[in-house]
């Protein structure tokens, strides 16, 4: 089946006047956010370059191996096709920001794409290969506001203050979470008229059930693949549209695996069996850990990973044996409390997986436990 690259081949010659902006276009601009455009796209909102100019100036061979995204090769094709297309080539890019802080536990990047009609689409980058980026993903489960969410809110505020026109926002993966969070928390949410969330993780219950969230919710356009993992984490209280994917398992998360037909995605009526399994397992697993346990578990996991002396998972992969040795030593050095917590989390995950696979057995076990509680002498 076709994907967003094929979409550009089919419809790249159609201007937005001829064929209005659609959800596929929104995913493309979200994916564009993964490309490292440092020094090419201005950091100021009042200065810009066209997408065509950015594509011409971009030199992929200068991007360090360790900084390349999971879809690096496909991203190069995407950028060149975007720059050469009538549909996207004249979009103006501005306000490029990128920061990663291992100590702070943040990986954040954003950019503003101004469409020919003046509408500004603020795109937030999703999780890259940095260890800091993945640590922040874990922290969604126990922090009321992560550093990246704070930066996203500050960035969107600047965009709203800079322009009187219509503003849309969106992102893929963690970028989708940032887009929703910023749109909900901004002082004047009426200025944000569309919010695109492509398989982004949800939020803590108190945020997803707040009145501010409910007020913005109708503007959220949320898409997840059939076997979504990331997009089913935590709470969203949003109706997702389910996209079919040619990939398997977690590979469905990648934007290039989503199936496109014409000017829209190919949709499914329900999650796959794997998607249902993932939802039940992860929901039950997180519910079994309180905030403090989630935080301690995250700190323990990333303390161990950081012992590899790497800043990205690419670097760990390049030096597997050396990194593995350091990680094993770090695990042994963990204090008994954190070792016990990791064992407990693994056991809980295994139990939730078993219950999701065999729900009837789990239900019988619960019934038996309740019977034993009512009949202690039996």
N, C-alpha and C positions, 0 to 999 in steps of 0.2 A: 504493500500500500504506500501511498505518497505521504510525504512529510512537509515541513515548512520550507525546505530547500526546493522541493518540487513546486510548491505554491508560488515561489518567486519566479520559477520558469514559466508557469502558466499565467500569472497575473501581475508580474513585475512591470509590465508595460502599461498597466492601467493606473491612471492617476486617481487620487482620492475623490476628485470631482466626478469621475466616471464610475467609480465603484467605492462607496463609502467605507470608512475605517471599520474593520471587523475584529472579532476576537482573535483570529489568527494573526492579524497585524500586531495586536497587543502582545501576544506571546513572542513574536519576533523581536519586538523592541525590548521585552524583558530579557530575552536571550542575548541581545546586543550588549546588555549591561555586564555580562561576564567578560567581555573583551577588554584587555588592559589598554586603555587609551591615554595613559599618563603622558603629558607633554604634547598631546595632539589636540584634545578637546580642552578649551579654556576652563579654568576653575571658576571664573566669574559668570554670573548669569547675564550680564550685559555684553558679553563677547561670545561669539559662536563661530562654528565652522559647519559646512554642510556635511552630510553623511558621506557624500561622494568625495569631498576633500579629505575627510578622515580616513576613508578606505585607501586613498592614494598615498597618504602620508604614513600609513601603518606599515611597519616592517616586522613581520612575524618571526623572522630568524633572530631578532634581537631580544625576544622574550625568553628569559631564563627558563630552563626545563622545569625547575622546581615551582615556578609561578604559573605554569600552564594549567588551564581548566581541564575538567574531565572530558570535555567535548572540544578540545583545542583544534583538532584537524577540521572538524565540521564548522567550527566558528570562523575559521579562515575563509572557507567557501561562502558561508553566510555573509560575512562582511563585504567580500568582493561583489557578490551578487546584489547586495543592497546598494552599494555605491554605484553600480552600473544601471540600476533600475530607474525607470521614470517615476515609479510609485514612491520610492524611499530616498532616492538620491538627493533631493533638495530639502529633506528634513534637516533642521538646524540643531546642532548639538552644543550644549553649554553646561556650565555649572558642574563639571566633572570633579568628583571627590572620591578618594580611596584611602582608607587607613586600616591597618591591621596592627593590633597590639597584643602580643602573647601574654604580657603581664596583666593587662586589663581584661583579657578574654574577649576581645572584640574583633570582628572582621566586617567592615562596612564599606560600601561603595554606592554611589548614586550619580545620576546624570539626568539632565532635562532635554527632552526631544520636542522641538517645536514644529508642529505640523504646518503645512502650507496655509491653512485657514486660521492660524494663530493659536490653536489649542495646544497647551503644554502637557506633555505626557512625562511624568516623573517616574523613572525606572530605578528600582533598587536591586542591587546584585544579590543573588542567592549565595549559598555556601560554596566556597571554593575549596581548594585542597589544603588550606592552612589548618594546623592543629587548633589555633585560636578560634577559627571559624566554627569548627565542630564543637569545641567546648561551649561556645555561646549557644549553640543549638540545644545542648543538654540543659543549659541554665534556664531555658524558657519554662521548664516545669516547676521551678521553685522561686524565681525572681519575679517581682511584680513589674519591673522594668529592666531590661538588659541594656548594656551600653549601646549596642547597635540600634535598639528601638529608640533610645534617647536621641541618638544622632539623626535617625530617620525623621523624628518629629521636628527637630531643629531645622533640618534641611527643607522639609515641606513648608514650614513657617516662612522661611526665606523666600521660597518660590511664590507663596501666596502674597507676601508683602511686596514682591517685585512686580507683579503683573495683576491687572484688573480682569484679565480674561479667564476663560474656562480652564480648569485644571483636572487632568486625569492622573491616576497613579497606579502602579502595578509592579509585579515582580514574580519571579519563579522561585520556588522553594522558600528559603528564609526571606528572600526579597518580597514575596507575597505577604508574609507575616508583617514585615516592616511597613509595607504599603497600607495594610489594614489598620495597624496600630497607630500610625501617624495620622491617618484620616479620621480615626475615632477621637484621638486626643487633641487635635488641633482646635484652637479657640473658635474658628469659624468654619465648621465642617461643611456648610452649605456651598463653599467655594469649590469643593471637590465633588464632581458630578459622576465620576466612574472610578471604581476600584477593582483592579484585576488581580486575582490571587490564583496563581498556577501551582497547585500541589504544595502550598505553603502550610507549615504547621499551625495548629490552633493556639489557644490561649488558656490561661488559668480560668477556672469557672467564674470567679468574681468579676473578671474583665468581660468575658463572653456573655455574661448575664446582666451586665450593667445597662442602665438606660441610655447612656451615650452610645454604646455599641449597638443597641437595638435601633436607635435613630438612624445610624449609618448603614445598617445591615441591608436595606433594599438596594443600595448602590453597589454592593459587592457581587462581582461576577466570579464565581469560584469553580475551577475545573480540577478534577483529579483523574488519574488513570485507573483502570479496573483493579489493579493490584496495588493501589496506593499504600505506601508506608508513611511517608512524611506528612502527607495531607490529612491523615487520620489521627495524628498525634494531638493529644489534648482536646480542647473543646472549641468548636467554631460556631455552632448554632446556625449554620448557613447551609442551604440546600446546594449540594455540589452537582454539577453536571459531570457525568462520567464519560471519559474519552477512551476509545479503544486504542490499543498500542501493539506494535509489532514486536516489542521486546518482551522479556520474561522477568518475573519477580521484581527486584528493586530496580532493574534496568528500565522499567516503565517510567520511572521518575524523570528521566532525561527528556528534554523537550523534542529532540530529534526523533524520538520513538513514537510520538503522538501522530495518529493518522488523520490526514486532511483530505477532504473532497470538495472541490470547487472553492468557495469562499468561507468554508466552515470546517469544523472537525467532524469526525465520524464518532457518533455517540453510542453508548451501550445503555441498556435499561437498568442494569444493576452491577454491583461489584462482582468480580470473579470469586470463586471459592477461596482462593488465596487471599484476596482482599478482605473478605469477611473474617477469615482466620486471623489475619494481621490485626484487624480492628479489635476483635475480641481479646486477643492475646495482649496487645500493648495497653489497651484500656484497663484490663484487669491488673496488669503488672504495675502500671503507674499508680493505680488506686491502692495497691498494697504497700506503697512506700510513702511515708509522710515527707513534708518539705525538708526537714533536717536530714533525713536519710538520703533524699535525692541529691542534696547539696554535697554531703559527705561522700557519696558514691561518685559524683562527678569529679570532685577534687581528687579523690583517690585514683580514679581511672586516668585522669590527665597528668597527675603527678608521675604516674608510672610511664605514660607515653612520653612525657617531656624528658625523662631520664635518657632517652635515646639521643639527646642533643640535636634534635631535628625540629624544624619549624613547620614542615609540611609532611604530608603522608607520602609524597613522591620521594623525599629524602630518606624516609624510613624504608621504602621499598627498594631504593637503590643500594642500601647498605643493610640488607635483611639480617645477616648473621650477627654483625656488630650490634645493630639496634636490638635484636632479639635478646642477646646476652645482657645488655644493659637493662632492658625491660624486666627480664626474669630476676635480676639482682634487686631492682627497685620493688618488685612485688614482695620479695622476701623481707625487705626492710620496712614494709608497712607495719604499723602497730597492730596488735591483735584485734582491736576494735574495728579497724577498717578492713582487715582481712576477713573478719567475720561478716561484715556488711556486704562485701563483694560476694561471698559464698551464699549469703541469704538472698541477695538480688538474683543471682544465677538460679538458685533453687526455685524462687518465686516465678521467674520467667519460664522455667521448665514446667512448673505446675500449671501456669496459665495456658501454655501451649497445649498441654495434655487435655485440659478442660475444653479448650476451643476445638480440638480435634475430636474429642469424645464427650460431647455435651450431655448425653443421656447418662453416662457413668457419673459425671460430675453432679448431675441433679440427684441421682440415687444416693451419692455420698453425703450431699447436703441434707437430704431427707433423713438419712440414718443418723447423722450427727444431731439433728433436731430431736429425733425420737429418743436418743440416748440421754440428751439433756433433760427431757421431760420424765424419763424413767431411769434415774441414776442407779437403781438397784438391779436393773435388768442385765 
